[in-house]
Amino acid sequence: GRAADKLFSLSGLFAVRKPKGPTSAAVLNLLKERLLAEAGVQTKGNKRNQVLKIGHGGTLDSAATGVLVVGIGKGTKMLGTMLAGSKKYTAIGMLGKATDTLDATGKVTEEKPYDQVTKGDLENVLQKFTGDIMQVPPLYSALKKDGERLSTLMKRGEAVKAKPARPVRVYSLSLQQFQPPLFTLDVECGGGFYVRSLVNDIGKELSTCASVQELTRTKQGPFTLEEHALHEDKWTIDEIAQSLEHCTALLLGEPARKKLKTEHPGETAVICE
């Protein structure tokens, strides 16, 4: 039908608003199911030769919300540039409590006093984490060992060694709010960066510990949460077609960010057909 023809003709990049809870892959699967159902395409026993090619350009933690860039059709080939590009986050951290996942979903592994930490201390420490820095990725992450995610291995109770520290880039980092034990950060970073590791490292630098309570990706490449990320009620063929038109112009005006020389193996755009 016409809806199916329109769906299979869609090509390019757009953004959706990922809710808190599901994995990025689960959001992608839900989006795909919605579009195929609207087009009247049977997913089982489908005789059509065409498949719906769709993918996302960079995993967001299950507990995180915000911009998830999606490629459809030939747009899936453009997702690699999204992985390497700039991203912006707003993170709420909590002083005095560390967890195994480095966020609120994990088990508490350490508690330390934080009364001595002032707003000035926190602002001074942030300077150490701006620019080109070295960072150890979290054990609970989408990075892979022998083809399996580290987070999957950890949940199975297998012994997992931390990945070595690697170069990452922080374009800007600022303190937005400080109400002990909570503090709010705005961070703009390059590919391969983990906000959970940043907050954990800030806690150590302040002679206490810290973990992420809330994390929102507010921008990825030229896509912002307020302007471009489609809410779940707008995951329709027509809405996505309009968004693709708008985003094509957006991408043409996007300034190229220089990549770090060191690429980060294990981080790939997720494509499903």
Accessible surface in RSA format (square Angstrom, percent):
REM  Atomic radii and reference values for relative SASA: ProtOr
REM  Chains: A
REM  Algorithm: Lee & Richards
REM  Probe-radius: 1.40
REM  Slices: 20
REM RES _ NUM      All-atoms   Total-Side   Main-Chain    Non-polar    All polar
REM                ABS   REL    ABS   REL    ABS   REL    ABS   REL    ABS   REL
RES GLY A   1    78.65  97.0   0.00   N/A  78.65  97.0  43.84 120.3  34.82  78.0
RES ARG A   2   220.38  92.5 208.56 106.3  11.82  28.1  85.41 116.7 134.97  81.8
RES ALA A   3    42.68  39.2  32.74  50.5   9.94  22.6  39.15  55.1   3.52   9.3
RES ALA A   4     2.12   1.9   2.04   3.2   0.08   0.2   2.04   2.9   0.08   0.2
RES ASP A   5    89.55  62.7  81.04  80.7   8.51  20.1  30.20  71.1  59.35  59.2
RES LYS A   6    87.29  42.6  81.30  49.9   6.00  14.3  55.47  49.9  31.83  33.9
RES LEU A   7     0.34   0.2   0.00   0.0   0.34   0.9   0.00   0.0   0.34   0.9
RES PHE A   8    36.08  18.0   6.96   4.3  29.12  75.8   9.82   6.0  26.26  75.1
RES SER A   9    82.30  69.5  51.44  68.6  30.86  71.1  47.50 101.1  34.80  48.8
RES LEU A  10    15.74   8.8  10.07   7.2   5.67  14.2  12.35   8.7   3.39   9.1
RES SER A  11    54.75  46.3  33.09  44.2  21.66  49.9  27.78  59.2  26.97  37.8
RES GLY A  12    12.80  15.8   0.00   N/A  12.80  15.8  12.80  35.1   0.00   0.0
RES LEU A  13     3.52   2.0   0.70   0.5   2.82   7.1   0.70   0.5   2.82   7.6
RES PHE A  14     0.00   0.0   0.00   0.0   0.00   0.0   0.00   0.0   0.00   0.0
RES ALA A  15     0.00   0.0   0.00   0.0   0.00   0.0   0.00   0.0   0.00   0.0
RES VAL A  16     0.12   0.1   0.12   0.1   0.00   0.0   0.12   0.1   0.00   0.0
RES ARG A  17    68.17  28.6  64.28  32.8   3.89   9.3  20.21  27.6  47.96  29.1
RES LYS A  18     0.28   0.1   0.00   0.0   0.28   0.7   0.00   0.0   0.28   0.3
RES PRO A  19    51.17  37.3  43.76  39.9   7.41  26.9  51.17  42.2   0.00   0.0
RES LYS A  20   108.51  52.9  85.65  52.6  22.85  54.4  61.71  55.5  46.79  49.8
RES GLY A  21    48.72  60.1   0.00   N/A  48.72  60.1  33.14  90.9  15.59  34.9
RES PRO A  22    49.67  36.2  38.47  35.1  11.20  40.7  49.05  40.5   0.62   3.8
RES THR A  23    65.00  46.2  63.58  64.5   1.41   3.4  58.06  78.0   6.94  10.5
RES SER A  24     1.09   0.9   0.61   0.8   0.48   1.1   0.61   1.3   0.48   0.7
RES ALA A  25    37.90  34.8  35.73  55.1   2.18   5.0  35.73  50.3   2.18   5.8
RES ALA A  26    44.19  40.6  34.83  53.7   9.37  21.3  39.22  55.2   4.98  13.2
RES VAL A  27     3.47   2.3   2.41   2.2   1.06   2.6   3.47   3.0   0.00   0.0
RES LEU A  28     2.39   1.3   2.16   1.5   0.23   0.6   2.39   1.7   0.00   0.0
RES ASN A  29    72.04  49.7  71.03  68.6   1.02   2.4  16.81  40.5  55.23  53.4
RES LEU A  30    67.41  37.5  65.27  46.7   2.14   5.4  66.81  46.9   0.59   1.6
RES LEU A  31     0.38   0.2   0.38   0.3   0.00   0.0   0.38   0.3   0.00   0.0
RES LYS A  32    32.98  16.1  32.98  20.2   0.00   0.0  16.43  14.8  16.55  17.6
RES GLU A  33   105.11  60.3 101.00  76.4   4.11   9.8  38.13  73.8  66.98  54.7
RES ARG A  34    89.10  37.4  80.79  41.2   8.32  19.8  37.41  51.1  51.70  31.3
RES LEU A  35     0.00   0.0   0.00   0.0   0.00   0.0   0.00   0.0   0.00   0.0
RES LEU A  36    13.83   7.7  13.83   9.9   0.00   0.0  13.83   9.7   0.00   0.0
RES ALA A  37    76.41  70.3  50.04  77.2  26.36  60.0  59.12  83.3  17.29  45.8
RES GLU A  38    86.37  49.6  56.78  43.0  29.59  70.5  43.25  83.7  43.12  35.2
RES ALA A  39    11.87  10.9   0.00   0.0  11.87  27.0   0.86   1.2  11.01  29.2
RES GLY A  40    59.23  73.0   0.00   N/A  59.23  73.0  33.79  92.7  25.43  57.0
RES VAL A  41    15.35  10.1   3.97   3.6  11.38  27.4   8.10   7.0   7.25  19.7
RES GLN A  42   134.47  75.2 129.06  94.3   5.42  12.9  44.96  95.7  89.51  67.9
RES THR A  43    88.77  63.1  56.65  57.4  32.12  76.5  35.92  48.3  52.85  79.9
RES LYS A  44   185.39  90.4 168.87 103.6  16.52  39.3 115.87 104.3  69.52  74.1
RES GLY A  45    76.34  94.1   0.00   N/A  76.34  94.1  46.06 126.4  30.28  67.8
RES ASN A  46    57.34  39.5  28.70  27.7  28.63  68.9  10.47  25.2  46.87  45.3
RES LYS A  47   198.85  97.0 168.13 103.2  30.71  73.1 118.37 106.5  80.48  85.7
RES ARG A  48    85.09  35.7  66.14  33.7  18.95  45.1  43.70  59.7  41.38  25.1
RES ASN A  49   151.86 104.7 120.00 116.0  31.86  76.7  35.92  86.5 115.93 112.1
RES GLN A  50    86.56  48.4  79.63  58.2   6.93  16.5  37.87  80.6  48.68  36.9
RES VAL A  51    89.91  59.2  71.51  64.7  18.40  44.3  75.44  65.5  14.47  39.2
RES LEU A  52     7.91   4.4   3.70   2.6   4.20  10.6   4.10   2.9   3.81  10.3
RES LYS A  53    68.89  33.6  66.63  40.9   2.26   5.4  29.09  26.2  39.80  42.4
RES ILE A  54     0.00   0.0   0.00   0.0   0.00   0.0   0.00   0.0   0.00   0.0
RES GLY A  55     0.00   0.0   0.00   N/A   0.00   0.0   0.00   0.0   0.00   0.0
RES HIS A  56     0.87   0.5   0.87   0.6   0.00   0.0   0.09   0.1   0.78   0.9
RES GLY A  57     0.16   0.2   0.00   N/A   0.16   0.2   0.16   0.4   0.00   0.0
RES GLY A  58     5.25   6.5   0.00   N/A   5.25   6.5   5.23  14.4   0.02   0.0
RES THR A  59    54.46  38.7  27.92  28.3  26.54  63.3  21.68  29.1  32.78  49.6
RES LEU A  60     4.60   2.6   2.80   2.0   1.80   4.5   3.65   2.6   0.96   2.6
RES ASP A  61    38.93  27.3  31.92  31.8   7.01  16.6  14.67  34.5  24.26  24.2
RES SER A  62    46.25  39.1  40.21  53.7   6.04  13.9  25.13  53.5  21.12  29.6
RES ALA A  63    24.88  22.9  17.28  26.7   7.60  17.3  20.98  29.5   3.89  10.3
RES ALA A  64     0.95   0.9   0.48   0.7   0.48   1.1   0.68   1.0   0.28   0.7
RES THR A  65    36.85  26.2  36.85  37.4   0.00   0.0  29.19  39.2   7.66  11.6
RES GLY A  66     0.58   0.7   0.00   N/A   0.58   0.7   0.44   1.2   0.14   0.3
RES VAL A  67     0.00   0.0   0.00   0.0   0.00   0.0   0.00   0.0   0.00   0.0
RES LEU A  68     0.37   0.2   0.37   0.3   0.00   0.0   0.37   0.3   0.00   0.0
RES VAL A  69     0.12   0.1   0.00   0.0   0.12   0.3   0.00   0.0   0.12   0.3
RES VAL A  70     0.32   0.2   0.32   0.3   0.00   0.0   0.32   0.3   0.00   0.0
RES GLY A  71     0.00   0.0   0.00   N/A   0.00   0.0   0.00   0.0   0.00   0.0
RES ILE A  72     0.31   0.2   0.31   0.2   0.00   0.0   0.31   0.2   0.00   0.0
RES GLY A  73    22.52  27.8   0.00   N/A  22.52  27.8  22.08  60.6   0.45   1.0
RES LYS A  74   160.64  78.4 153.52  94.2   7.12  16.9  98.79  88.9  61.84  65.9
RES GLY A  75     0.76   0.9   0.00   N/A   0.76   0.9   0.36   1.0   0.40   0.9
RES THR A  76     8.85   6.3   1.91   1.9   6.94  16.5   1.33   1.8   7.53  11.4
RES LYS A  77   165.48  80.7 130.12  79.8  35.36  84.2  87.53  78.8  77.95  83.0
RES MET A  78    77.41  40.1  74.84  49.5   2.56   6.1  62.03  52.7  15.38  20.4
RES LEU A  79     0.10   0.1   0.10   0.1   0.00   0.0   0.10   0.1   0.00   0.0
RES GLY A  80    40.59  50.1   0.00   N/A  40.59  50.1  32.13  88.2   8.46  18.9
RES THR A  81    85.69  60.9  78.24  79.3   7.45  17.8  73.52  98.7  12.17  18.4
RES MET A  82    11.34   5.9  10.64   7.0   0.70   1.7  11.06   9.4   0.28   0.4
RES LEU A  83    35.91  20.0  32.39  23.2   3.53   8.9  32.47  22.8   3.45   9.3
RES ALA A  84    27.48  25.3  11.66  18.0  15.81  36.0  17.92  25.2   9.56  25.3
RES GLY A  85    14.94  18.4   0.00   N/A  14.94  18.4  14.94  41.0   0.00   0.0
RES SER A  86     9.48   8.0   8.23  11.0   1.25   2.9   3.27   7.0   6.21   8.7
RES LYS A  87    14.54   7.1  14.27   8.8   0.27   0.6  14.29  12.9   0.25   0.3
RES LYS A  88    77.16  37.6  77.16  47.3   0.00   0.0  28.87  26.0  48.29  51.4
RES TYR A  89    17.02   7.9  15.11   8.6   1.91   5.0   3.79   2.8  13.23  16.3
RES THR A  90    43.23  30.7  41.08  41.6   2.15   5.1  30.32  40.7  12.91  19.5
RES ALA A  91     0.33   0.3   0.26   0.4   0.08   0.2   0.26   0.4   0.08   0.2
RES ILE A  92    54.53  31.0  54.47  40.6   0.06   0.1  54.47  39.2   0.06   0.2
RES GLY A  93     0.27   0.3   0.00   N/A   0.27   0.3   0.00   0.0   0.27   0.6
RES MET A  94    42.53  22.0  42.53  28.1   0.00   0.0  37.47  31.9   5.06   6.7
RES LEU A  95     2.87   1.6   0.25   0.2   2.62   6.6   0.25   0.2   2.62   7.1
RES GLY A  96     6.70   8.3   0.00   N/A   6.70   8.3   2.23   6.1   4.46  10.0
RES LYS A  97    72.01  35.1  72.01  44.2   0.00   0.0  21.00  18.9  51.00  54.3
RES ALA A  98     8.99   8.3   8.57  13.2   0.41   0.9   8.99  12.7   0.00   0.0
RES THR A  99     8.78   6.2   5.21   5.3   3.57   8.5   5.21   7.0   3.57   5.4
RES ASP A 100    46.10  32.3  29.98  29.8  16.13  38.1  23.19  54.6  22.92  22.9
RES THR A 101    16.60  11.8  16.44  16.7   0.16   0.4  16.60  22.3   0.00   0.0
RES LEU A 102    26.84  14.9  26.65  19.1   0.19   0.5  26.83  18.8   0.01   0.0
RES ASP A 103    12.71   8.9  12.71  12.6   0.00   0.0   4.66  11.0   8.05   8.0
RES ALA A 104    58.17  53.5  28.23  43.6  29.94  68.1  32.62  45.9  25.55  67.7
RES THR A 105    93.46  66.5  54.10  54.8  39.36  93.8  54.66  73.4  38.80  58.7
RES GLY A 106    20.05  24.7   0.00   N/A  20.05  24.7   4.99  13.7  15.06  33.7
RES LYS A 107   160.55  78.3 154.63  94.9   5.92  14.1 103.58  93.2  56.97  60.7
RES VAL A 108    75.89  49.9  46.92  42.5  28.97  69.8  46.92  40.8  28.97  78.6
RES THR A 109    87.99  62.6  50.45  51.1  37.55  89.5  50.32  67.6  37.68  57.0
RES GLU A 110    76.23  43.8  68.02  51.5   8.21  19.6  30.58  59.2  45.65  37.3
RES GLU A 111   121.10  69.5  92.63  70.1  28.48  67.8  26.10  50.5  95.00  77.6
RES LYS A 112    86.79  42.3  77.71  47.7   9.08  21.6  39.10  35.2  47.69  50.8
RES PRO A 113   103.98  75.8  92.82  84.6  11.16  40.6 102.78  84.9   1.20   7.5
RES TYR A 114    61.23  28.6  59.85  34.1   1.38   3.6  28.93  21.7  32.31  39.8
RES ASP A 115   129.61  90.8  97.57  97.1  32.04  75.8  42.04  98.9  87.57  87.3
RES GLN A 116    95.91  53.6  73.24  53.5  22.66  54.0  71.78 152.8  24.12  18.3
RES VAL A 117     9.98   6.6   1.66   1.5   8.32  20.1   1.99   1.7   7.99  21.7
RES THR A 118    74.40  52.9  70.55  71.5   3.84   9.2  68.65  92.2   5.75   8.7
RES LYS A 119   111.19  54.2 108.21  66.4   2.99   7.1  51.56  46.4  59.63  63.5
RES GLY A 120    33.79  41.7   0.00   N/A  33.79  41.7  29.03  79.7   4.76  10.7
RES ASP A 121    55.90  39.2  52.39  52.1   3.51   8.3  10.15  23.9  45.75  45.6
RES LEU A 122     0.00   0.0   0.00   0.0   0.00   0.0   0.00   0.0   0.00   0.0
RES GLU A 123    74.36  42.7  69.24  52.4   5.11  12.2  21.62  41.8  52.74  43.1
RES ASN A 124    93.96  64.8  88.59  85.6   5.37  12.9  23.65  56.9  70.31  68.0
RES VAL A 125    13.06   8.6  12.66  11.5   0.41   1.0  13.06  11.4   0.00   0.0
RES LEU A 126     7.45   4.1   7.41   5.3   0.04   0.1   7.45   5.2   0.00   0.0
RES GLN A 127   133.77  74.8 115.91  84.7  17.86  42.5  43.60  92.8  90.18  68.4
RES LYS A 128   132.10  64.4 106.10  65.1  25.99  61.9  78.32  70.5  53.78  57.3
RES PHE A 129    23.34  11.7  23.34  14.5   0.00   0.0  23.34  14.1   0.00   0.0
RES THR A 130    59.26  42.1  41.26  41.8  18.00  42.9  37.65  50.6  21.61  32.7
RES GLY A 131    28.52  35.2   0.00   N/A  28.52  35.2  28.52  78.3   0.00   0.0
RES ASP A 132    96.43  67.5  62.52  62.2  33.91  80.2  28.93  68.1  67.50  67.3
RES ILE A 133    25.31  14.4  17.36  12.9   7.96  19.2  24.51  17.6   0.80   2.2
RES MET A 134   118.91  61.6  94.68  62.7  24.23  57.7  80.03  68.0  38.87  51.5
RES GLN A 135     4.52   2.5   2.09   1.5   2.43   5.8   3.14   6.7   1.38   1.0
RES VAL A 136    69.33  45.6  62.64  56.7   6.69  16.1  62.64  54.4   6.69  18.1
RES PRO A 137     4.03   2.9   0.44   0.4   3.59  13.0   0.50   0.4   3.53  21.9
RES PRO A 138     5.63   4.1   0.51   0.5   5.11  18.6   5.12   4.2   0.51   3.2
RES LEU A 139    55.29  30.8  49.79  35.6   5.50  13.8  49.89  35.0   5.40  14.5
RES TYR A 140    36.85  17.2  34.24  19.5   2.62   6.8  14.04  10.6  22.81  28.1
RES SER A 141     6.35   5.4   0.00   0.0   6.35  14.6   6.35  13.5   0.00   0.0
RES ALA A 142    26.05  23.9  18.80  29.0   7.25  16.5  19.58  27.6   6.47  17.1
RES LEU A 143     3.65   2.0   3.65   2.6   0.00   0.0   3.65   2.6   0.00   0.0
RES LYS A 144    94.04  45.9  83.05  51.0  10.99  26.2  33.69  30.3  60.35  64.3
RES LYS A 145    95.16  46.4  90.11  55.3   5.05  12.0  53.77  48.4  41.40  44.1
RES ASP A 146   138.28  96.9  92.71  92.3  45.57 107.8  45.65 107.4  92.63  92.4
RES GLY A 147    61.69  76.1   0.00   N/A  61.69  76.1  33.24  91.2  28.45  63.7
RES GLU A 148    66.45  38.2  63.67  48.2   2.79   6.6  31.59  61.1  34.86  28.5
RES ARG A 149    75.80  31.8  73.12  37.3   2.68   6.4  20.63  28.2  55.18  33.4
RES LEU A 150     2.14   1.2   2.14   1.5   0.00   0.0   2.14   1.5   0.00   0.0
RES SER A 151    19.19  16.2  19.19  25.6   0.00   0.0   9.39  20.0   9.79  13.7
RES THR A 152    53.33  37.9  50.80  51.5   2.53   6.0  34.95  46.9  18.38  27.8
RES LEU A 153    12.31   6.9  12.31   8.8   0.00   0.0  12.31   8.6   0.00   0.0
RES MET A 154    40.64  21.0  30.98  20.5   9.66  23.0  26.92  22.9  13.72  18.2
RES LYS A 155   157.90  77.0 121.94  74.8  35.96  85.6  76.70  69.0  81.19  86.5
RES ARG A 156   130.84  54.9  93.76  47.8  37.08  88.3  65.93  90.1  64.91  39.3
RES GLY A 157    67.75  83.5   0.00   N/A  67.75  83.5  34.45  94.5  33.30  74.6
RES GLU A 158    80.51  46.2  69.22  52.4  11.29  26.9  32.88  63.6  47.64  38.9
RES ALA A 159   101.14  93.0  69.97 108.0  31.16  70.9  81.30 114.5  19.84  52.6
RES VAL A 160    21.34  14.0   0.87   0.8  20.47  49.3   1.71   1.5  19.62  53.2
RES LYS A 161   186.75  91.1 173.14 106.2  13.61  32.4 121.48 109.3  65.27  69.5
RES ALA A 162    61.07  56.1  36.74  56.7  24.32  55.3  36.78  51.8  24.28  64.3
RES LYS A 163    66.94  32.7  62.88  38.6   4.06   9.7  28.93  26.0  38.02  40.5
RES PRO A 164   107.23  78.2  95.22  86.8  12.01  43.7 106.21  87.7   1.02   6.3
RES ALA A 165    46.89  43.1  27.80  42.9  19.09  43.4  27.80  39.1  19.09  50.6
RES ARG A 166    27.37  11.5  26.64  13.6   0.73   1.7  21.47  29.3   5.90   3.6
RES PRO A 167    36.31  26.5  36.31  33.1   0.00   0.0  36.31  30.0   0.00   0.0
RES VAL A 168     0.01   0.0   0.00   0.0   0.01   0.0   0.00   0.0   0.01   0.0
RES ARG A 169    53.02  22.3  52.88  27.0   0.14   0.3  13.39  18.3  39.63  24.0
RES VAL A 170     2.04   1.3   0.00   0.0   2.04   4.9   0.00   0.0   2.04   5.5
RES TYR A 171    62.02  29.0  33.70  19.2  28.32  73.7  33.96  25.5  28.06  34.6
RES SER A 172    55.19  46.6  52.71  70.3   2.47   5.7  40.49  86.2  14.69  20.6
RES LEU A 173    21.81  12.1   0.00   0.0  21.81  54.8   0.17   0.1  21.64  58.2
RES SER A 174    47.88  40.5  44.62  59.6   3.26   7.5  38.71  82.4   9.17  12.9
RES LEU A 175    23.90  13.3   0.54   0.4  23.37  58.7   0.54   0.4  23.37  62.9
RES GLN A 176    99.73  55.8  66.63  48.7  33.10  78.8  18.30  38.9  81.43  61.8
RES GLN A 177    95.79  53.6  91.44  66.8   4.34  10.3  26.37  56.1  69.42  52.6
RES PHE A 178    36.05  18.0  12.97   8.0  23.08  60.1  12.97   7.9  23.08  66.1
RES GLN A 179   118.79  66.4 112.89  82.5   5.90  14.0  34.29  73.0  84.50  64.1
RES PRO A 180    76.92  56.1  52.00  47.4  24.92  90.6  52.00  42.9  24.92 154.9
RES PRO A 181    38.59  28.1  38.59  35.2   0.00   0.0  38.59  31.9   0.00   0.0
RES LEU A 182    69.91  38.9  69.49  49.7   0.42   1.0  69.58  48.9   0.33   0.9
RES PHE A 183     1.01   0.5   0.12   0.1   0.90   2.3   1.01   0.6   0.00   0.0
RES THR A 184    20.30  14.4  20.30  20.6   0.00   0.0  12.49  16.8   7.80  11.8
RES LEU A 185     0.49   0.3   0.49   0.3   0.00   0.0   0.49   0.3   0.00   0.0
RES ASP A 186    52.92  37.1  51.30  51.1   1.62   3.8  19.20  45.2  33.72  33.6
RES VAL A 187     3.04   2.0   0.00   0.0   3.04   7.3   1.53   1.3   1.51   4.1
RES GLU A 188    21.24  12.2  20.81  15.7   0.42   1.0   1.08   2.1  20.16  16.5
RES CYS A 189     0.44   0.3   0.44   0.5   0.00   0.0   0.00   0.0   0.44   0.5
RES GLY A 190     5.31   6.5   0.00   N/A   5.31   6.5   4.87  13.4   0.44   1.0
RES GLY A 191    13.25  16.3   0.00   N/A  13.25  16.3   6.21  17.1   7.04  15.8
RES GLY A 192    13.63  16.8   0.00   N/A  13.63  16.8   4.75  13.0   8.88  19.9
RES PHE A 193    18.64   9.3   0.36   0.2  18.28  47.6   0.36   0.2  18.28  52.3
RES TYR A 194    31.42  14.7  29.77  16.9   1.64   4.3  24.92  18.7   6.49   8.0
RES VAL A 195     5.91   3.9   1.82   1.6   4.09   9.9   1.82   1.6   4.09  11.1
RES ARG A 196    10.94   4.6  10.18   5.2   0.76   1.8   2.37   3.2   8.58   5.2
RES SER A 197     2.84   2.4   2.57   3.4   0.27   0.6   2.27   4.8   0.57   0.8
RES LEU A 198     0.87   0.5   0.24   0.2   0.62   1.6   0.87   0.6   0.00   0.0
RES VAL A 199     0.09   0.1   0.09   0.1   0.00   0.0   0.09   0.1   0.00   0.0
RES ASN A 200    20.68  14.3  20.61  19.9   0.06   0.2   0.00   0.0  20.68  20.0
RES ASP A 201    39.16  27.4  36.74  36.6   2.42   5.7   9.32  21.9  29.83  29.8
RES ILE A 202     0.00   0.0   0.00   0.0   0.00   0.0   0.00   0.0   0.00   0.0
RES GLY A 203     0.00   0.0   0.00   N/A   0.00   0.0   0.00   0.0   0.00   0.0
RES LYS A 204   135.95  66.3 118.14  72.5  17.81  42.4  77.67  69.9  58.28  62.1
RES GLU A 205    76.72  44.0  51.64  39.1  25.09  59.7   6.92  13.4  69.81  57.0
RES LEU A 206    16.46   9.2   6.68   4.8   9.78  24.6  11.54   8.1   4.92  13.2
RES SER A 207    87.46  73.9  67.41  90.0  20.05  46.2  38.85  82.7  48.61  68.1
RES THR A 208     2.77   2.0   0.00   0.0   2.77   6.6   0.00   0.0   2.77   4.2
RES CYS A 209     4.34   3.3   4.02   4.5   0.32   0.8   4.34  11.0   0.00   0.0
RES ALA A 210     0.54   0.5   0.00   0.0   0.54   1.2   0.00   0.0   0.54   1.4
RES SER A 211     0.37   0.3   0.37   0.5   0.00   0.0   0.05   0.1   0.32   0.4
RES VAL A 212     3.94   2.6   3.79   3.4   0.15   0.4   3.79   3.3   0.15   0.4
RES GLN A 213    46.26  25.9  35.84  26.2  10.42  24.8  10.03  21.4  36.23  27.5
RES GLU A 214    77.90  44.7  75.63  57.2   2.27   5.4  26.84  51.9  51.06  41.7
RES LEU A 215    16.62   9.3  12.92   9.2   3.70   9.3  13.03   9.1   3.59   9.7
RES THR A 216    35.78  25.4  35.78  36.3   0.00   0.0  13.54  18.2  22.23  33.6
RES ARG A 217     2.34   1.0   2.34   1.2   0.00   0.0   0.00   0.0   2.34   1.4
RES THR A 218    43.37  30.8  40.32  40.9   3.05   7.3  33.29  44.7  10.08  15.2
RES LYS A 219    60.19  29.4  60.19  36.9   0.00   0.0  13.48  12.1  46.71  49.8
RES GLN A 220     0.14   0.1   0.14   0.1   0.00   0.0   0.11   0.2   0.03   0.0
RES GLY A 221     6.36   7.8   0.00   N/A   6.36   7.8   3.06   8.4   3.30   7.4
RES PRO A 222    12.33   9.0   6.07   5.5   6.26  22.8   8.71   7.2   3.62  22.5
RES PHE A 223     0.00   0.0   0.00   0.0   0.00   0.0   0.00   0.0   0.00   0.0
RES THR A 224    31.14  22.1  31.14  31.6   0.00   0.0  30.99  41.6   0.14   0.2
RES LEU A 225    15.40   8.6  14.23  10.2   1.17   2.9  14.23  10.0   1.17   3.2
RES GLU A 226   149.28  85.7 118.54  89.7  30.74  73.2  60.16 116.4  89.12  72.8
RES GLU A 227   134.28  77.1 100.01  75.7  34.26  81.6  37.25  72.1  97.02  79.2
RES HIS A 228    13.19   7.2   5.58   3.9   7.61  19.5  10.64  11.0   2.55   3.0
RES ALA A 229    10.37   9.5   0.00   0.0  10.37  23.6   0.13   0.2  10.25  27.1
RES LEU A 230    20.62  11.5  19.09  13.7   1.53   3.8  20.62  14.5   0.00   0.0
RES HIS A 231    93.31  51.0  92.35  64.2   0.96   2.5  57.41  59.2  35.91  41.8
RES GLU A 232    69.62  40.0  63.37  47.9   6.25  14.9  24.73  47.8  44.90  36.7
RES ASP A 233   117.76  82.5  83.38  83.0  34.38  81.3  50.90 119.8  66.85  66.7
RES LYS A 234    94.04  45.9  93.85  57.6   0.19   0.5  39.90  35.9  54.14  57.7
RES TRP A 235     6.48   2.6   1.08   0.5   5.40  12.7   1.08   0.6   5.40   8.8
RES THR A 236    47.09  33.5  47.09  47.7   0.00   0.0  44.62  59.9   2.47   3.7
RES ILE A 237     3.68   2.1   3.68   2.7   0.00   0.0   3.68   2.6   0.00   0.0
RES ASP A 238    77.73  54.4  77.24  76.9   0.48   1.1  22.55  53.1  55.18  55.0
RES GLU A 239    53.70  30.8  52.84  40.0   0.86   2.0   8.87  17.2  44.83  36.6
RES ILE A 240     0.00   0.0   0.00   0.0   0.00   0.0   0.00   0.0   0.00   0.0
RES ALA A 241    16.86  15.5  13.51  20.9   3.35   7.6  14.37  20.2   2.49   6.6
RES GLN A 242   120.62  67.4 114.38  83.6   6.24  14.9  40.09  85.3  80.53  61.1
RES SER A 243    13.00  11.0   6.49   8.7   6.51  15.0   9.07  19.3   3.93   5.5
RES LEU A 244    12.79   7.1  11.67   8.3   1.12   2.8  12.25   8.6   0.54   1.5
RES GLU A 245   136.48  78.4 122.11  92.4  14.37  34.2  46.36  89.7  90.12  73.6
RES HIS A 246   102.33  55.9  93.71  65.1   8.62  22.1  75.16  77.5  27.17  31.6
RES CYS A 247     0.35   0.3   0.35   0.4   0.00   0.0   0.08   0.2   0.28   0.3
RES THR A 248    76.36  54.3  74.54  75.6   1.82   4.3  57.20  76.8  19.17  29.0
RES ALA A 249    68.20  62.7  54.43  84.0  13.77  31.3  57.06  80.4  11.13  29.5
RES LEU A 250    44.74  24.9  34.39  24.6  10.35  26.0  40.91  28.7   3.83  10.3
RES LEU A 251    36.71  20.4  23.82  17.0  12.89  32.4  24.00  16.9  12.71  34.2
RES LEU A 252   152.44  84.9 119.03  85.2  33.41  84.0 122.98  86.4  29.46  79.3
RES GLY A 253    63.10  77.8   0.00   N/A  63.10  77.8  38.48 105.6  24.62  55.1
RES GLU A 254    60.76  34.9  40.17  30.4  20.59  49.0  20.07  38.8  40.69  33.2
RES PRO A 255   103.05  75.1  89.78  81.8  13.27  48.2 101.62  83.9   1.43   8.9
RES ALA A 256   104.79  96.3  65.90 101.7  38.88  88.5  74.48 104.9  30.30  80.3
RES ARG A 257   104.11  43.7  82.36  42.0  21.75  51.8  20.46  28.0  83.65  50.7
RES LYS A 258   175.54  85.6 160.71  98.6  14.83  35.3 109.42  98.5  66.12  70.4
RES LYS A 259   123.58  60.3  98.98  60.7  24.60  58.6  56.21  50.6  67.38  71.8
RES LEU A 260    33.95  18.9  24.77  17.7   9.18  23.1  25.67  18.0   8.28  22.3
RES LYS A 261   208.25 101.6 173.52 106.5  34.73  82.7 124.61 112.2  83.64  89.1
RES THR A 262    67.51  48.0  58.89  59.7   8.62  20.6  40.19  54.0  27.33  41.3
RES GLU A 263   106.06  60.9  95.83  72.5  10.23  24.4  61.23 118.4  44.83  36.6
RES HIS A 264    23.68  12.9  13.03   9.1  10.64  27.2  10.50  10.8  13.18  15.3
RES PRO A 265   118.09  86.1  96.88  88.3  21.21  77.1 108.88  89.9   9.21  57.2
RES GLY A 266    33.24  41.0   0.00   N/A  33.24  41.0  18.12  49.7  15.11  33.8
RES GLU A 267    48.47  27.8  30.68  23.2  17.79  42.4  27.48  53.2  20.99  17.1
RES THR A 268    92.25  65.6  80.49  81.6  11.76  28.0  63.65  85.5  28.60  43.2
RES ALA A 269    23.50  21.6  10.09  15.6  13.42  30.5  10.09  14.2  13.42  35.5
RES VAL A 270    40.64  26.7  36.81  33.3   3.83   9.2  40.64  35.3   0.00   0.0
RES ILE A 271    69.84  39.7  41.95  31.3  27.89  67.2  41.95  30.2  27.89  75.7
RES CYS A 272    31.98  24.2  27.22  30.4   4.76  11.2  30.87  78.2   1.11   1.2
RES GLU A 273   113.71  65.3  70.02  53.0  43.69 104.0  26.99  52.2  86.73  70.8
END  Absolute sums over single chains surface
CHAIN  1 A    13779.4      10780.6       2998.8       7578.2       6201.2
END  Absolute sums over all chains
TOTAL         13779.4      10780.6       2998.8       7578.2       6201.2
